[in-house]
């Protein structure tokens, strides 16, 4: 499978009014989600991306899953949607408890970890774990590190972390096992905001170091 081609998919019906699309990885989810947002299949009222899947939900009076499936098969992923995507700048103080450990795991210095994290433009592939928690992909591959062996019982809101291919910002105080490299004062989830999530699927994100 190459970029610019249609995506190899596995299509699974979910009841009478939803279709689950399985693809190879999160990059293909992002590209397919962007393409279908630009040209929604007939009758689709909601799309929910995840790490390897995209759920398409039809309206209450729609049942033609075959037409939706055909639209998905014809879709050409949009690999670069930066010009039209929602853009977010996240100011970060890079003083996280795991910054030294991330440097050790990657073989970089702490300053090189910060430069790698701020030097890439990330994309919100999907949301999960907690309301407003966006899983960001597309960063420097040198920053791929495992989760902590022992998760923390309490991670402060605004903590910026790394785990596997992802980076993320904890929207509220919660347990968590990601490697914490910094923190931000930006509110990424606010129930009285429309929409509440600042880091929503398809958004592009740039981390900026602040004092």
PyMOL commands that place a pseudoatom at each C-alpha (Angstrom):
pseudoatom trace, name=CA, resn=UNK, resi=1, chain=A, elem=C, hetatm=0, pos=[0.000, 0.000, 0.000]
pseudoatom trace, name=CA, resn=UNK, resi=2, chain=A, elem=C, hetatm=0, pos=[1.425, 3.377, -0.956]
pseudoatom trace, name=CA, resn=UNK, resi=3, chain=A, elem=C, hetatm=0, pos=[0.440, 6.929, -0.282]
pseudoatom trace, name=CA, resn=UNK, resi=4, chain=A, elem=C, hetatm=0, pos=[-1.736, 8.349, -3.025]
pseudoatom trace, name=CA, resn=UNK, resi=5, chain=A, elem=C, hetatm=0, pos=[-3.505, 5.029, -3.574]
pseudoatom trace, name=CA, resn=UNK, resi=6, chain=A, elem=C, hetatm=0, pos=[-6.865, 3.975, -2.266]
pseudoatom trace, name=CA, resn=UNK, resi=7, chain=A, elem=C, hetatm=0, pos=[-6.728, 2.377, 1.164]
pseudoatom trace, name=CA, resn=UNK, resi=8, chain=A, elem=C, hetatm=0, pos=[-6.949, -1.381, 1.669]
pseudoatom trace, name=CA, resn=UNK, resi=9, chain=A, elem=C, hetatm=0, pos=[-9.871, -1.796, 4.029]
pseudoatom trace, name=CA, resn=UNK, resi=10, chain=A, elem=C, hetatm=0, pos=[-11.916, -4.419, 5.795]
pseudoatom trace, name=CA, resn=UNK, resi=11, chain=A, elem=C, hetatm=0, pos=[-15.587, -3.454, 6.137]
pseudoatom trace, name=CA, resn=UNK, resi=12, chain=A, elem=C, hetatm=0, pos=[-17.729, -4.827, 8.959]
pseudoatom trace, name=CA, resn=UNK, resi=13, chain=A, elem=C, hetatm=0, pos=[-21.415, -3.942, 9.447]
pseudoatom trace, name=CA, resn=UNK, resi=14, chain=A, elem=C, hetatm=0, pos=[-22.382, -2.828, 12.957]
pseudoatom trace, name=CA, resn=UNK, resi=15, chain=A, elem=C, hetatm=0, pos=[-26.107, -3.381, 13.185]
pseudoatom trace, name=CA, resn=UNK, resi=16, chain=A, elem=C, hetatm=0, pos=[-28.309, -1.874, 10.471]
pseudoatom trace, name=CA, resn=UNK, resi=17, chain=A, elem=C, hetatm=0, pos=[-26.938, 1.675, 10.487]
pseudoatom trace, name=CA, resn=UNK, resi=18, chain=A, elem=C, hetatm=0, pos=[-23.199, 1.620, 11.060]
pseudoatom trace, name=CA, resn=UNK, resi=19, chain=A, elem=C, hetatm=0, pos=[-20.088, 0.388, 9.297]
pseudoatom trace, name=CA, resn=UNK, resi=20, chain=A, elem=C, hetatm=0, pos=[-16.706, -0.317, 10.887]
pseudoatom trace, name=CA, resn=UNK, resi=21, chain=A, elem=C, hetatm=0, pos=[-13.749, 0.309, 8.578]
pseudoatom trace, name=CA, resn=UNK, resi=22, chain=A, elem=C, hetatm=0, pos=[-10.499, -1.443, 9.504]
pseudoatom trace, name=CA, resn=UNK, resi=23, chain=A, elem=C, hetatm=0, pos=[-7.219, -0.147, 8.020]
pseudoatom trace, name=CA, resn=UNK, resi=24, chain=A, elem=C, hetatm=0, pos=[-3.524, -0.828, 8.486]
pseudoatom trace, name=CA, resn=UNK, resi=25, chain=A, elem=C, hetatm=0, pos=[-2.506, 1.867, 10.954]
pseudoatom trace, name=CA, resn=UNK, resi=26, chain=A, elem=C, hetatm=0, pos=[-3.341, 5.247, 12.469]
pseudoatom trace, name=CA, resn=UNK, resi=27, chain=A, elem=C, hetatm=0, pos=[-1.824, 7.146, 9.525]
pseudoatom trace, name=CA, resn=UNK, resi=28, chain=A, elem=C, hetatm=0, pos=[-4.385, 5.533, 7.219]
pseudoatom trace, name=CA, resn=UNK, resi=29, chain=A, elem=C, hetatm=0, pos=[-7.164, 6.323, 9.686]
pseudoatom trace, name=CA, resn=UNK, resi=30, chain=A, elem=C, hetatm=0, pos=[-6.148, 10.001, 9.590]
pseudoatom trace, name=CA, resn=UNK, resi=31, chain=A, elem=C, hetatm=0, pos=[-5.988, 10.082, 5.786]
pseudoatom trace, name=CA, resn=UNK, resi=32, chain=A, elem=C, hetatm=0, pos=[-9.273, 8.256, 5.267]
pseudoatom trace, name=CA, resn=UNK, resi=33, chain=A, elem=C, hetatm=0, pos=[-11.060, 10.303, 7.932]
pseudoatom trace, name=CA, resn=UNK, resi=34, chain=A, elem=C, hetatm=0, pos=[-9.932, 13.521, 6.233]
pseudoatom trace, name=CA, resn=UNK, resi=35, chain=A, elem=C, hetatm=0, pos=[-11.105, 12.280, 2.832]
pseudoatom trace, name=CA, resn=UNK, resi=36, chain=A, elem=C, hetatm=0, pos=[-14.523, 11.227, 4.097]
pseudoatom trace, name=CA, resn=UNK, resi=37, chain=A, elem=C, hetatm=0, pos=[-14.994, 14.470, 6.019]
pseudoatom trace, name=CA, resn=UNK, resi=38, chain=A, elem=C, hetatm=0, pos=[-14.379, 16.346, 2.758]
pseudoatom trace, name=CA, resn=UNK, resi=39, chain=A, elem=C, hetatm=0, pos=[-16.832, 14.120, 0.857]
pseudoatom trace, name=CA, resn=UNK, resi=40, chain=A, elem=C, hetatm=0, pos=[-19.112, 12.290, 3.334]
pseudoatom trace, name=CA, resn=UNK, resi=41, chain=A, elem=C, hetatm=0, pos=[-20.660, 9.023, 2.125]
pseudoatom trace, name=CA, resn=UNK, resi=42, chain=A, elem=C, hetatm=0, pos=[-24.442, 9.128, 1.611]
pseudoatom trace, name=CA, resn=UNK, resi=43, chain=A, elem=C, hetatm=0, pos=[-26.431, 9.128, 4.828]
pseudoatom trace, name=CA, resn=UNK, resi=44, chain=A, elem=C, hetatm=0, pos=[-23.429, 9.230, 7.192]
pseudoatom trace, name=CA, resn=UNK, resi=45, chain=A, elem=C, hetatm=0, pos=[-24.035, 11.566, 10.145]
pseudoatom trace, name=CA, resn=UNK, resi=46, chain=A, elem=C, hetatm=0, pos=[-21.091, 10.708, 12.391]
pseudoatom trace, name=CA, resn=UNK, resi=47, chain=A, elem=C, hetatm=0, pos=[-17.554, 9.344, 12.061]
pseudoatom trace, name=CA, resn=UNK, resi=48, chain=A, elem=C, hetatm=0, pos=[-15.504, 8.063, 15.006]
pseudoatom trace, name=CA, resn=UNK, resi=49, chain=A, elem=C, hetatm=0, pos=[-11.791, 7.383, 14.352]
pseudoatom trace, name=CA, resn=UNK, resi=50, chain=A, elem=C, hetatm=0, pos=[-9.701, 5.060, 16.514]
pseudoatom trace, name=CA, resn=UNK, resi=51, chain=A, elem=C, hetatm=0, pos=[-6.192, 3.594, 16.339]
pseudoatom trace, name=CA, resn=UNK, resi=52, chain=A, elem=C, hetatm=0, pos=[-6.894, 1.216, 13.420]
pseudoatom trace, name=CA, resn=UNK, resi=53, chain=A, elem=C, hetatm=0, pos=[-10.590, 1.727, 12.682]
pseudoatom trace, name=CA, resn=UNK, resi=54, chain=A, elem=C, hetatm=0, pos=[-13.124, 4.305, 11.573]
pseudoatom trace, name=CA, resn=UNK, resi=55, chain=A, elem=C, hetatm=0, pos=[-16.775, 3.882, 12.579]
pseudoatom trace, name=CA, resn=UNK, resi=56, chain=A, elem=C, hetatm=0, pos=[-19.326, 5.415, 10.194]
pseudoatom trace, name=CA, resn=UNK, resi=57, chain=A, elem=C, hetatm=0, pos=[-22.823, 5.915, 11.604]
pseudoatom trace, name=CA, resn=UNK, resi=58, chain=A, elem=C, hetatm=0, pos=[-25.873, 6.515, 9.412]
pseudoatom trace, name=CA, resn=UNK, resi=59, chain=A, elem=C, hetatm=0, pos=[-28.865, 8.689, 10.238]
pseudoatom trace, name=CA, resn=UNK, resi=60, chain=A, elem=C, hetatm=0, pos=[-32.049, 7.198, 11.710]
pseudoatom trace, name=CA, resn=UNK, resi=61, chain=A, elem=C, hetatm=0, pos=[-33.759, 6.901, 8.326]
pseudoatom trace, name=CA, resn=UNK, resi=62, chain=A, elem=C, hetatm=0, pos=[-30.758, 5.521, 6.434]
pseudoatom trace, name=CA, resn=UNK, resi=63, chain=A, elem=C, hetatm=0, pos=[-29.975, 1.821, 5.976]
pseudoatom trace, name=CA, resn=UNK, resi=64, chain=A, elem=C, hetatm=0, pos=[-27.980, 1.611, 2.716]
pseudoatom trace, name=CA, resn=UNK, resi=65, chain=A, elem=C, hetatm=0, pos=[-24.669, 0.344, 4.022]
pseudoatom trace, name=CA, resn=UNK, resi=66, chain=A, elem=C, hetatm=0, pos=[-23.684, -0.887, 0.564]
pseudoatom trace, name=CA, resn=UNK, resi=67, chain=A, elem=C, hetatm=0, pos=[-23.561, 2.666, -0.782]
pseudoatom trace, name=CA, resn=UNK, resi=68, chain=A, elem=C, hetatm=0, pos=[-21.436, 3.713, 2.179]
pseudoatom trace, name=CA, resn=UNK, resi=69, chain=A, elem=C, hetatm=0, pos=[-19.086, 0.769, 1.660]
pseudoatom trace, name=CA, resn=UNK, resi=70, chain=A, elem=C, hetatm=0, pos=[-18.663, 1.638, -2.010]
pseudoatom trace, name=CA, resn=UNK, resi=71, chain=A, elem=C, hetatm=0, pos=[-17.871, 5.260, -1.147]
pseudoatom trace, name=CA, resn=UNK, resi=72, chain=A, elem=C, hetatm=0, pos=[-15.219, 4.085, 1.323]
pseudoatom trace, name=CA, resn=UNK, resi=73, chain=A, elem=C, hetatm=0, pos=[-13.632, 1.780, -1.247]
pseudoatom trace, name=CA, resn=UNK, resi=74, chain=A, elem=C, hetatm=0, pos=[-13.420, 4.648, -3.760]
pseudoatom trace, name=CA, resn=UNK, resi=75, chain=A, elem=C, hetatm=0, pos=[-12.036, 7.167, -1.282]
pseudoatom trace, name=CA, resn=UNK, resi=76, chain=A, elem=C, hetatm=0, pos=[-8.476, 8.384, -1.772]
pseudoatom trace, name=CA, resn=UNK, resi=77, chain=A, elem=C, hetatm=0, pos=[-6.889, 9.340, 1.563]
pseudoatom trace, name=CA, resn=UNK, resi=78, chain=A, elem=C, hetatm=0, pos=[-5.825, 12.924, 2.114]
pseudoatom trace, name=CA, resn=UNK, resi=79, chain=A, elem=C, hetatm=0, pos=[-2.332, 12.539, 3.481]
pseudoatom trace, name=CA, resn=UNK, resi=80, chain=A, elem=C, hetatm=0, pos=[-1.699, 16.261, 3.859]
pseudoatom trace, name=CA, resn=UNK, resi=81, chain=A, elem=C, hetatm=0, pos=[-4.644, 18.263, 5.131]
pseudoatom trace, name=CA, resn=UNK, resi=82, chain=A, elem=C, hetatm=0, pos=[-2.606, 20.914, 6.936]
pseudoatom trace, name=CA, resn=UNK, resi=83, chain=A, elem=C, hetatm=0, pos=[-3.918, 23.805, 4.847]
pseudoatom trace, name=CA, resn=UNK, resi=84, chain=A, elem=C, hetatm=0, pos=[-7.543, 23.224, 5.868]
pseudoatom trace, name=CA, resn=UNK, resi=85, chain=A, elem=C, hetatm=0, pos=[-7.196, 21.509, 9.251]
pseudoatom trace, name=CA, resn=UNK, resi=86, chain=A, elem=C, hetatm=0, pos=[-7.986, 23.017, 12.633]
pseudoatom trace, name=CA, resn=UNK, resi=87, chain=A, elem=C, hetatm=0, pos=[-4.625, 24.157, 14.031]
pseudoatom trace, name=CA, resn=UNK, resi=88, chain=A, elem=C, hetatm=0, pos=[-3.622, 24.292, 17.690]
pseudoatom trace, name=CA, resn=UNK, resi=89, chain=A, elem=C, hetatm=0, pos=[-0.460, 25.663, 19.299]
pseudoatom trace, name=CA, resn=UNK, resi=90, chain=A, elem=C, hetatm=0, pos=[0.326, 24.138, 22.695]
pseudoatom trace, name=CA, resn=UNK, resi=91, chain=A, elem=C, hetatm=0, pos=[2.725, 26.071, 24.949]
pseudoatom trace, name=CA, resn=UNK, resi=92, chain=A, elem=C, hetatm=0, pos=[4.769, 23.641, 27.070]
pseudoatom trace, name=CA, resn=UNK, resi=93, chain=A, elem=C, hetatm=0, pos=[7.177, 23.924, 29.985]
pseudoatom trace, name=CA, resn=UNK, resi=94, chain=A, elem=C, hetatm=0, pos=[9.501, 20.972, 29.473]
pseudoatom trace, name=CA, resn=UNK, resi=95, chain=A, elem=C, hetatm=0, pos=[10.090, 20.022, 33.091]
pseudoatom trace, name=CA, resn=UNK, resi=96, chain=A, elem=C, hetatm=0, pos=[8.330, 16.651, 33.158]
pseudoatom trace, name=CA, resn=UNK, resi=97, chain=A, elem=C, hetatm=0, pos=[9.246, 13.970, 35.686]
pseudoatom trace, name=CA, resn=UNK, resi=98, chain=A, elem=C, hetatm=0, pos=[10.184, 11.518, 32.926]
pseudoatom trace, name=CA, resn=UNK, resi=99, chain=A, elem=C, hetatm=0, pos=[12.182, 13.860, 30.680]
pseudoatom trace, name=CA, resn=UNK, resi=100, chain=A, elem=C, hetatm=0, pos=[15.502, 12.381, 31.819]
pseudoatom trace, name=CA, resn=UNK, resi=101, chain=A, elem=C, hetatm=0, pos=[14.171, 8.839, 31.352]
pseudoatom trace, name=CA, resn=UNK, resi=102, chain=A, elem=C, hetatm=0, pos=[12.947, 9.636, 27.839]
pseudoatom trace, name=CA, resn=UNK, resi=103, chain=A, elem=C, hetatm=0, pos=[16.394, 11.025, 27.039]
pseudoatom trace, name=CA, resn=UNK, resi=104, chain=A, elem=C, hetatm=0, pos=[17.961, 7.791, 28.320]
pseudoatom trace, name=CA, resn=UNK, resi=105, chain=A, elem=C, hetatm=0, pos=[15.560, 5.574, 26.367]
pseudoatom trace, name=CA, resn=UNK, resi=106, chain=A, elem=C, hetatm=0, pos=[16.048, 7.479, 23.110]
pseudoatom trace, name=CA, resn=UNK, resi=107, chain=A, elem=C, hetatm=0, pos=[19.776, 8.115, 23.403]
pseudoatom trace, name=CA, resn=UNK, resi=108, chain=A, elem=C, hetatm=0, pos=[19.139, 11.852, 23.069]
pseudoatom trace, name=CA, resn=UNK, resi=109, chain=A, elem=C, hetatm=0, pos=[19.981, 14.655, 25.451]
pseudoatom trace, name=CA, resn=UNK, resi=110, chain=A, elem=C, hetatm=0, pos=[17.088, 16.323, 27.267]
pseudoatom trace, name=CA, resn=UNK, resi=111, chain=A, elem=C, hetatm=0, pos=[17.455, 19.371, 25.024]
pseudoatom trace, name=CA, resn=UNK, resi=112, chain=A, elem=C, hetatm=0, pos=[17.364, 17.129, 21.950]
pseudoatom trace, name=CA, resn=UNK, resi=113, chain=A, elem=C, hetatm=0, pos=[14.153, 15.525, 23.229]
pseudoatom trace, name=CA, resn=UNK, resi=114, chain=A, elem=C, hetatm=0, pos=[12.582, 18.984, 23.527]
pseudoatom trace, name=CA, resn=UNK, resi=115, chain=A, elem=C, hetatm=0, pos=[13.819, 19.982, 20.069]
pseudoatom trace, name=CA, resn=UNK, resi=116, chain=A, elem=C, hetatm=0, pos=[12.397, 16.788, 18.552]
pseudoatom trace, name=CA, resn=UNK, resi=117, chain=A, elem=C, hetatm=0, pos=[9.030, 17.265, 20.248]
pseudoatom trace, name=CA, resn=UNK, resi=118, chain=A, elem=C, hetatm=0, pos=[8.689, 20.900, 19.170]
pseudoatom trace, name=CA, resn=UNK, resi=119, chain=A, elem=C, hetatm=0, pos=[10.270, 20.349, 15.765]
pseudoatom trace, name=CA, resn=UNK, resi=120, chain=A, elem=C, hetatm=0, pos=[7.450, 18.207, 14.353]
pseudoatom trace, name=CA, resn=UNK, resi=121, chain=A, elem=C, hetatm=0, pos=[3.868, 18.991, 13.448]
pseudoatom trace, name=CA, resn=UNK, resi=122, chain=A, elem=C, hetatm=0, pos=[1.574, 16.426, 15.050]
pseudoatom trace, name=CA, resn=UNK, resi=123, chain=A, elem=C, hetatm=0, pos=[-1.914, 15.316, 13.994]
pseudoatom trace, name=CA, resn=UNK, resi=124, chain=A, elem=C, hetatm=0, pos=[-4.763, 14.252, 16.283]
pseudoatom trace, name=CA, resn=UNK, resi=125, chain=A, elem=C, hetatm=0, pos=[-5.509, 10.747, 15.003]
pseudoatom trace, name=CA, resn=UNK, resi=126, chain=A, elem=C, hetatm=0, pos=[-8.346, 9.981, 17.424]
pseudoatom trace, name=CA, resn=UNK, resi=127, chain=A, elem=C, hetatm=0, pos=[-9.615, 10.644, 20.933]
pseudoatom trace, name=CA, resn=UNK, resi=128, chain=A, elem=C, hetatm=0, pos=[-10.111, 8.232, 23.816]
pseudoatom trace, name=CA, resn=UNK, resi=129, chain=A, elem=C, hetatm=0, pos=[-9.170, 7.242, 27.364]
pseudoatom trace, name=CA, resn=UNK, resi=130, chain=A, elem=C, hetatm=0, pos=[-10.821, 10.396, 28.766]
pseudoatom trace, name=CA, resn=UNK, resi=131, chain=A, elem=C, hetatm=0, pos=[-12.957, 13.197, 27.275]
pseudoatom trace, name=CA, resn=UNK, resi=132, chain=A, elem=C, hetatm=0, pos=[-10.657, 15.515, 25.359]
pseudoatom trace, name=CA, resn=UNK, resi=133, chain=A, elem=C, hetatm=0, pos=[-7.626, 13.207, 25.336]
pseudoatom trace, name=CA, resn=UNK, resi=134, chain=A, elem=C, hetatm=0, pos=[-6.248, 13.315, 21.793]
pseudoatom trace, name=CA, resn=UNK, resi=135, chain=A, elem=C, hetatm=0, pos=[-3.798, 10.717, 20.507]
pseudoatom trace, name=CA, resn=UNK, resi=136, chain=A, elem=C, hetatm=0, pos=[-1.294, 12.671, 18.416]
pseudoatom trace, name=CA, resn=UNK, resi=137, chain=A, elem=C, hetatm=0, pos=[0.747, 11.036, 15.662]
pseudoatom trace, name=CA, resn=UNK, resi=138, chain=A, elem=C, hetatm=0, pos=[3.309, 12.129, 13.090]
pseudoatom trace, name=CA, resn=UNK, resi=139, chain=A, elem=C, hetatm=0, pos=[6.051, 13.210, 15.477]
pseudoatom trace, name=CA, resn=UNK, resi=140, chain=A, elem=C, hetatm=0, pos=[9.760, 12.530, 15.306]
pseudoatom trace, name=CA, resn=UNK, resi=141, chain=A, elem=C, hetatm=0, pos=[10.159, 8.706, 15.257]
pseudoatom trace, name=CA, resn=UNK, resi=142, chain=A, elem=C, hetatm=0, pos=[13.107, 8.998, 17.658]
pseudoatom trace, name=CA, resn=UNK, resi=143, chain=A, elem=C, hetatm=0, pos=[10.600, 9.849, 20.399]
pseudoatom trace, name=CA, resn=UNK, resi=144, chain=A, elem=C, hetatm=0, pos=[8.880, 6.445, 20.365]
pseudoatom trace, name=CA, resn=UNK, resi=145, chain=A, elem=C, hetatm=0, pos=[9.216, 5.170, 23.919]
pseudoatom trace, name=CA, resn=UNK, resi=146, chain=A, elem=C, hetatm=0, pos=[7.319, 2.554, 25.940]
pseudoatom trace, name=CA, resn=UNK, resi=147, chain=A, elem=C, hetatm=0, pos=[4.804, 3.395, 28.611]
pseudoatom trace, name=CA, resn=UNK, resi=148, chain=A, elem=C, hetatm=0, pos=[6.012, 3.432, 32.183]
pseudoatom trace, name=CA, resn=UNK, resi=149, chain=A, elem=C, hetatm=0, pos=[6.357, -0.018, 33.741]
pseudoatom trace, name=CA, resn=UNK, resi=150, chain=A, elem=C, hetatm=0, pos=[4.318, 1.204, 36.715]
pseudoatom trace, name=CA, resn=UNK, resi=151, chain=A, elem=C, hetatm=0, pos=[1.561, 3.744, 35.878]
pseudoatom trace, name=CA, resn=UNK, resi=152, chain=A, elem=C, hetatm=0, pos=[1.041, 6.726, 38.139]
pseudoatom trace, name=CA, resn=UNK, resi=153, chain=A, elem=C, hetatm=0, pos=[-2.138, 6.842, 40.193]
pseudoatom trace, name=CA, resn=UNK, resi=154, chain=A, elem=C, hetatm=0, pos=[-2.399, 10.609, 39.680]
pseudoatom trace, name=CA, resn=UNK, resi=155, chain=A, elem=C, hetatm=0, pos=[-1.232, 12.591, 36.650]
pseudoatom trace, name=CA, resn=UNK, resi=156, chain=A, elem=C, hetatm=0, pos=[-1.876, 16.368, 36.830]
pseudoatom trace, name=CA, resn=UNK, resi=157, chain=A, elem=C, hetatm=0, pos=[-4.103, 18.025, 34.233]
pseudoatom trace, name=CA, resn=UNK, resi=158, chain=A, elem=C, hetatm=0, pos=[-2.072, 19.581, 31.429]
pseudoatom trace, name=CA, resn=UNK, resi=159, chain=A, elem=C, hetatm=0, pos=[0.706, 17.002, 31.602]
pseudoatom trace, name=CA, resn=UNK, resi=160, chain=A, elem=C, hetatm=0, pos=[2.309, 16.359, 28.201]
pseudoatom trace, name=CA, resn=UNK, resi=161, chain=A, elem=C, hetatm=0, pos=[3.407, 12.795, 27.599]
pseudoatom trace, name=CA, resn=UNK, resi=162, chain=A, elem=C, hetatm=0, pos=[4.760, 10.224, 25.175]
pseudoatom trace, name=CA, resn=UNK, resi=163, chain=A, elem=C, hetatm=0, pos=[3.838, 6.560, 24.684]
pseudoatom trace, name=CA, resn=UNK, resi=164, chain=A, elem=C, hetatm=0, pos=[4.652, 4.459, 21.649]
pseudoatom trace, name=CA, resn=UNK, resi=165, chain=A, elem=C, hetatm=0, pos=[4.099, 6.502, 18.508]
pseudoatom trace, name=CA, resn=UNK, resi=166, chain=A, elem=C, hetatm=0, pos=[1.815, 8.969, 20.307]
pseudoatom trace, name=CA, resn=UNK, resi=167, chain=A, elem=C, hetatm=0, pos=[2.046, 12.199, 22.219]
pseudoatom trace, name=CA, resn=UNK, resi=168, chain=A, elem=C, hetatm=0, pos=[-0.833, 13.619, 24.250]
pseudoatom trace, name=CA, resn=UNK, resi=169, chain=A, elem=C, hetatm=0, pos=[-2.037, 16.147, 26.799]
pseudoatom trace, name=CA, resn=UNK, resi=170, chain=A, elem=C, hetatm=0, pos=[-3.892, 14.942, 29.892]
pseudoatom trace, name=CA, resn=UNK, resi=171, chain=A, elem=C, hetatm=0, pos=[-7.155, 16.939, 29.963]
pseudoatom trace, name=CA, resn=UNK, resi=172, chain=A, elem=C, hetatm=0, pos=[-7.814, 16.355, 33.670]
pseudoatom trace, name=CA, resn=UNK, resi=173, chain=A, elem=C, hetatm=0, pos=[-6.304, 14.731, 36.747]
pseudoatom trace, name=CA, resn=UNK, resi=174, chain=A, elem=C, hetatm=0, pos=[-6.308, 10.960, 36.211]
pseudoatom trace, name=CA, resn=UNK, resi=175, chain=A, elem=C, hetatm=0, pos=[-4.192, 7.826, 36.484]
pseudoatom trace, name=CA, resn=UNK, resi=176, chain=A, elem=C, hetatm=0, pos=[-1.807, 7.325, 33.593]
pseudoatom trace, name=CA, resn=UNK, resi=177, chain=A, elem=C, hetatm=0, pos=[1.213, 5.445, 32.351]
pseudoatom trace, name=CA, resn=UNK, resi=178, chain=A, elem=C, hetatm=0, pos=[2.662, 7.782, 29.724]
pseudoatom trace, name=CA, resn=UNK, resi=179, chain=A, elem=C, hetatm=0, pos=[6.166, 9.225, 29.986]
pseudoatom trace, name=CA, resn=UNK, resi=180, chain=A, elem=C, hetatm=0, pos=[5.708, 12.830, 31.169]
pseudoatom trace, name=CA, resn=UNK, resi=181, chain=A, elem=C, hetatm=0, pos=[8.036, 15.359, 29.531]
pseudoatom trace, name=CA, resn=UNK, resi=182, chain=A, elem=C, hetatm=0, pos=[6.269, 18.653, 30.290]
pseudoatom trace, name=CA, resn=UNK, resi=183, chain=A, elem=C, hetatm=0, pos=[3.088, 20.511, 31.150]
pseudoatom trace, name=CA, resn=UNK, resi=184, chain=A, elem=C, hetatm=0, pos=[0.835, 23.130, 29.642]
pseudoatom trace, name=CA, resn=UNK, resi=185, chain=A, elem=C, hetatm=0, pos=[-1.678, 25.620, 31.024]
pseudoatom trace, name=CA, resn=UNK, resi=186, chain=A, elem=C, hetatm=0, pos=[-3.794, 25.280, 27.881]
pseudoatom trace, name=CA, resn=UNK, resi=187, chain=A, elem=C, hetatm=0, pos=[-7.270, 23.931, 28.679]
pseudoatom trace, name=CA, resn=UNK, resi=188, chain=A, elem=C, hetatm=0, pos=[-7.819, 21.125, 26.177]
pseudoatom trace, name=CA, resn=UNK, resi=189, chain=A, elem=C, hetatm=0, pos=[-11.258, 20.062, 27.482]
pseudoatom trace, name=CA, resn=UNK, resi=190, chain=A, elem=C, hetatm=0, pos=[-13.952, 22.495, 28.610]
pseudoatom trace, name=CA, resn=UNK, resi=191, chain=A, elem=C, hetatm=0, pos=[-17.582, 21.408, 28.784]
pseudoatom trace, name=CA, resn=UNK, resi=192, chain=A, elem=C, hetatm=0, pos=[-19.030, 24.886, 28.149]
pseudoatom trace, name=CA, resn=UNK, resi=193, chain=A, elem=C, hetatm=0, pos=[-16.930, 25.392, 25.008]
pseudoatom trace, name=CA, resn=UNK, resi=194, chain=A, elem=C, hetatm=0, pos=[-18.253, 24.504, 21.541]
pseudoatom trace, name=CA, resn=UNK, resi=195, chain=A, elem=C, hetatm=0, pos=[-16.851, 22.016, 20.784]
pseudoatom trace, name=CA, resn=UNK, resi=196, chain=A, elem=C, hetatm=0, pos=[-15.533, 21.055, 24.233]
pseudoatom trace, name=CA, resn=UNK, resi=197, chain=A, elem=C, hetatm=0, pos=[-12.401, 19.301, 22.911]
pseudoatom trace, name=CA, resn=UNK, resi=198, chain=A, elem=C, hetatm=0, pos=[-9.592, 21.507, 21.645]
pseudoatom trace, name=CA, resn=UNK, resi=199, chain=A, elem=C, hetatm=0, pos=[-7.600, 18.548, 20.329]
pseudoatom trace, name=CA, resn=UNK, resi=200, chain=A, elem=C, hetatm=0, pos=[-10.123, 16.852, 18.071]
pseudoatom trace, name=CA, resn=UNK, resi=201, chain=A, elem=C, hetatm=0, pos=[-9.514, 14.344, 15.261]
pseudoatom trace, name=CA, resn=UNK, resi=202, chain=A, elem=C, hetatm=0, pos=[-7.870, 15.839, 12.196]
pseudoatom trace, name=CA, resn=UNK, resi=203, chain=A, elem=C, hetatm=0, pos=[-6.413, 18.854, 14.017]
pseudoatom trace, name=CA, resn=UNK, resi=204, chain=A, elem=C, hetatm=0, pos=[-2.744, 19.677, 13.531]
pseudoatom trace, name=CA, resn=UNK, resi=205, chain=A, elem=C, hetatm=0, pos=[-0.752, 20.494, 16.644]
pseudoatom trace, name=CA, resn=UNK, resi=206, chain=A, elem=C, hetatm=0, pos=[2.498, 22.310, 17.223]
pseudoatom trace, name=CA, resn=UNK, resi=207, chain=A, elem=C, hetatm=0, pos=[4.177, 22.201, 20.639]
pseudoatom trace, name=CA, resn=UNK, resi=208, chain=A, elem=C, hetatm=0, pos=[6.032, 25.398, 21.577]
pseudoatom trace, name=CA, resn=UNK, resi=209, chain=A, elem=C, hetatm=0, pos=[8.501, 25.648, 24.456]
pseudoatom trace, name=CA, resn=UNK, resi=210, chain=A, elem=C, hetatm=0, pos=[7.859, 28.382, 27.021]
pseudoatom trace, name=CA, resn=UNK, resi=211, chain=A, elem=C, hetatm=0, pos=[9.712, 29.381, 30.166]
for i in range(1, 211): cmd.bond("trace and resi %d" % i, "trace and resi %d" % (i + 1))
show_as sticks, trace
zoom trace
